[in-house]
Amino acid sequence: MGLPIVVVDAFTDTRFRGNPAAVCVLPEGRDDQFMKDVAREMNLSETAFLLRDGYLVEVASEDIVRKAVPNHPLLRTVQARGVIVTSPSSSPGFDFVSRFFAPGSGIDEDPVTGIA
């Protein structure tokens, strides 16, 4: 299946200065194994999938999620409800950490992750 996949520089305004990430647009919902297989094939630190009306970006560590500095003017151009950045948690008692950005909806960052 020929999936549209774009490689972008995540978390930067300057080309080739961020983390390379793959963005894969799915024509329909897929199971976790399919997405893991695509991510493994891309062999990049992050792979995001367009899911219905938003993006889910899974990164390698909680530290990346916490230190991410989003470019809100650029995010306002994304045609989606929002962008979720998530990773497995390294903090005891938690499975994952997430941040939710929806500047196109008038919310730069929802401090409680909103609909995420």
NORHU-V981812 format. One record per residue. N is the residue number from 0. RES is the residue in one letter. OMEGA is omega in degrees with one decimal (NA if undefined). Layout:
# NORHU-V981812
N,RES,OMEGA / N,RES,OMEGA
This chain:
# NORHU-V981812
0,M,-180.0 / 1,G,178.8 / 2,L,173.9 / 3,P,179.4 / 4,I,-179.7 / 5,V,175.2 / 6,V,-178.2 / 7,V,171.7 / 8,D,-177.4 / 9,A,173.1 / 10,F,177.0 / 11,T,172.3 / 12,D,-173.2 / 13,T,-179.8 / 14,R,176.1 / 15,F,178.2 / 16,R,-176.7 / 17,G,175.2 / 18,N,177.3 / 19,P,-179.7 / 20,A,176.3 / 21,A,173.9 / 22,V,-176.2 / 23,C,179.0 / 24,V,-178.8 / 25,L,179.0 / 26,P,-179.8 / 27,E,179.6 / 28,G,178.5 / 29,R,178.9 / 30,D,-176.6 / 31,D,-177.2 / 32,Q,178.1 / 33,F,-178.2 / 34,M,176.4 / 35,K,178.8 / 36,D,177.8 / 37,V,-179.5 / 38,A,179.3 / 39,R,179.7 / 40,E,179.5 / 41,M,176.3 / 42,N,175.2 / 43,L,-176.8 / 44,S,179.2 / 45,E,172.7 / 46,T,179.0 / 47,A,178.0 / 48,F,174.3 / 49,L,-177.4 / 50,L,179.5 / 51,R,-175.0 / 52,D,179.6 / 53,G,178.8 / 54,Y,173.0 / 55,L,-178.8 / 56,V,176.9 / 57,E,-179.7 / 58,V,-169.8 / 59,A,-174.4 / 60,S,176.0 / 61,E,-179.8 / 62,D,178.1 / 63,I,179.6 / 64,V,-175.5 / 65,R,-176.2 / 66,K,-178.7 / 67,A,177.1 / 68,V,-175.3 / 69,P,174.4 / 70,N,-174.2 / 71,H,176.8 / 72,P,177.6 / 73,L,178.6 / 74,L,178.6 / 75,R,-179.7 / 76,T,-179.6 / 77,V,179.2 / 78,Q,-179.2 / 79,A,178.3 / 80,R,-178.6 / 81,G,179.6 / 82,V,176.6 / 83,I,173.3 / 84,V,-173.8 / 85,T,174.0 / 86,S,170.3 / 87,P,-178.5 / 88,S,171.9 / 89,S,178.9 / 90,S,179.2 / 91,P,176.0 / 92,G,-179.8 / 93,F,179.8 / 94,D,-177.0 / 95,F,172.7 / 96,V,-178.6 / 97,S,168.8 / 98,R,-176.7 / 99,F,-179.8 / 100,F,179.4 / 101,A,-177.3 / 102,P,176.4 / 103,G,177.4 / 104,S,179.6 / 105,G,-179.7 / 106,I,179.6 / 107,D,176.0 / 108,E,177.5 / 109,D,-174.9 / 110,P,177.7 / 111,V,177.5 / 112,T,170.3 / 113,G,-176.7 / 114,I,-178.2 / 115,A,NA
